[in-house]
């Protein structure tokens, strides 16, 4: 596992607006609420179970790999704590945000599996909130903390996929 250690006693953090899992759960809840008020058409079974199921499995795999990579590098999973290592291996070779990618895929999969089309619609503002209230703040923090090492990683690795 590749990680770049950072010797720091600072208590700096990304100062994200809310815990990312709660942002995703809020988006799903909004979508299901809209679905209850304005029911959408049912999706075909192949889309619901095939595509939806595949998205949930992929999302859980990304989220699990994200968690294991950070824990394995000995750094925090919490965006409210300071990072002690810049992890660039495992799922971080494919995406700078494998945890958020995993949650987005699982969110889309659950929406499809439940035929909650409104929940898919609410994924758009949810991703905007993740982008502006979480990811950009984390990126500024990581650049402040790891400097050129993070800029090099950012230049060679896509944000999502």
C-alpha positions in Angstrom: 0.0 0.0 0.0 1.5 3.3 -1.0 1.1 6.2 1.4 3.0 9.3 2.0 3.5 9.9 5.7 3.0 13.4 7.2 4.4 14.3 10.5 1.9 16.6 12.1 0.5 17.4 15.5 -1.8 20.0 14.0 -5.5 19.8 14.5 -6.3 21.2 11.1 -9.1 19.5 9.2 -11.1 19.8 6.0 -14.0 21.5 7.8 -16.7 19.9 5.7 -20.2 21.1 6.0 -21.7 17.7 7.3 -20.7 14.1 7.5 -20.8 12.8 3.9 -22.9 9.7 4.7 -25.5 12.0 6.2 -25.5 14.1 3.1 -26.2 11.0 1.0 -28.8 9.8 3.4 -30.5 13.2 3.3 -30.6 13.1 -0.5 -32.1 9.6 -0.5 -34.7 10.6 2.1 -35.6 13.7 0.0 -36.0 11.5 -3.1 -38.1 8.9 -1.3 -40.3 11.8 0.1 -40.8 13.1 -3.4 -41.6 9.6 -4.6 -44.3 9.3 -1.9 -45.9 12.6 -3.0 -45.4 12.2 -6.7 -45.0 8.5 -7.5 -43.0 7.7 -10.6 -43.5 4.8 -13.0 -42.0 1.4 -12.1 -38.8 0.5 -13.8 -38.4 -2.8 -15.6 -37.1 -5.7 -13.5 -33.9 -6.0 -15.4 -33.0 -2.4 -14.7 -34.2 -2.6 -11.1 -32.3 -5.8 -10.1 -29.6 -6.1 -12.7 -28.3 -2.5 -13.0 -29.5 -1.5 -9.6 -28.0 -4.5 -7.9 -24.7 -4.1 -9.8 -24.4 -0.5 -8.7 -25.0 -1.4 -5.1 -22.4 -4.1 -5.2 -19.9 -1.8 -6.9 -20.7 1.0 -4.4 -20.2 -1.2 -1.4 -16.9 -2.5 -2.9 -15.6 1.0 -3.4 -16.7 2.2 0.0 -15.1 -0.9 1.7 -11.9 -0.5 -0.2 -11.8 3.2 0.7 -12.2 2.4 4.4 -9.6 -0.4 4.4 -7.0 1.8 2.5 -7.3 4.7 5.0 -7.2 2.4 8.0 -4.4 0.4 6.6 -2.3 3.6 6.1 -3.0 4.5 9.7 -4.8 7.7 8.9 -8.3 8.9 9.8 -11.5 8.2 7.9 -13.2 11.3 9.5 -13.1 14.5 7.5 -13.2 16.3 10.9 -9.7 15.0 11.9 -6.3 15.8 10.5 -4.8 13.3 8.0 -1.5 11.7 8.8 -0.9 10.1 5.4 -1.8 10.8 1.7 -3.1 7.5 0.5 -2.5 6.9 -3.3 -2.9 3.2 -3.6 -5.7 0.7 -3.7 -9.0 2.4 -4.8 -7.1 5.8 -4.7 -5.2 4.7 -7.9 -8.6 5.0 -9.7 -10.3 7.8 -7.9 -9.4 10.6 -5.5 -12.7 10.1 -3.9 -13.5 6.3 -3.8 -15.6 6.6 -0.6 -17.9 9.3 -2.2 -18.0 7.4 -5.4 -19.0 4.2 -3.6 -21.8 6.0 -1.7 -23.0 7.6 -5.0 -23.1 4.3 -6.8 -24.9 2.6 -3.9 -27.3 5.5 -3.7 -28.1 5.2 -7.5 -28.4 1.4 -7.1 -30.9 1.6 -4.2 -32.9 4.2 -6.2 -33.1 1.9 -9.2 -33.8 -1.2 -7.1 -36.8 0.5 -5.4 -37.9 2.2 -8.7 -37.6 5.6 -6.9 -36.9 7.8 -9.9 -37.2 10.9 -7.8 -34.4 9.6 -5.6 -32.2 9.5 -8.7 -33.2 13.1 -9.4 -32.3 14.2 -5.9 -28.8 12.6 -6.4 -27.9 15.6 -8.6 -28.2 18.2 -5.8 -26.7 15.7 -3.4 -23.6 15.4 -5.6 -23.4 19.2 -5.9 -23.4 19.4 -2.1 -20.7 16.7 -1.8 -18.7 18.6 -4.5 -18.8 22.1 -3.0 -19.4 21.3 0.7 -17.0 18.4 1.1 -14.7 17.5 -1.8 -13.4 21.0 -2.6 -12.8 21.7 1.1 -11.0 18.4 1.5 -8.9 19.2 -1.5 -7.8 22.6 -0.1 -7.0 20.9 3.1 -4.9 18.1 1.5 -3.1 20.6 -0.6 -2.3 22.7 2.5 -1.2 19.6 4.4 0.7 17.6 1.7 1.7 20.4 -0.8 3.4 19.2 -4.0 2.8 15.6 -3.2 -0.9 16.1 -3.3 -0.8 18.3 -6.4 1.2 15.6 -8.2 -1.4 13.0 -7.1 -4.2 15.2 -8.1 -2.7 15.8 -11.5 -2.5 12.1 -12.3 -5.7 10.8 -10.7 -9.3 11.7 -11.6 -11.7 13.0 -9.0 -14.4 10.3 -9.6 -13.3 7.8 -12.3 
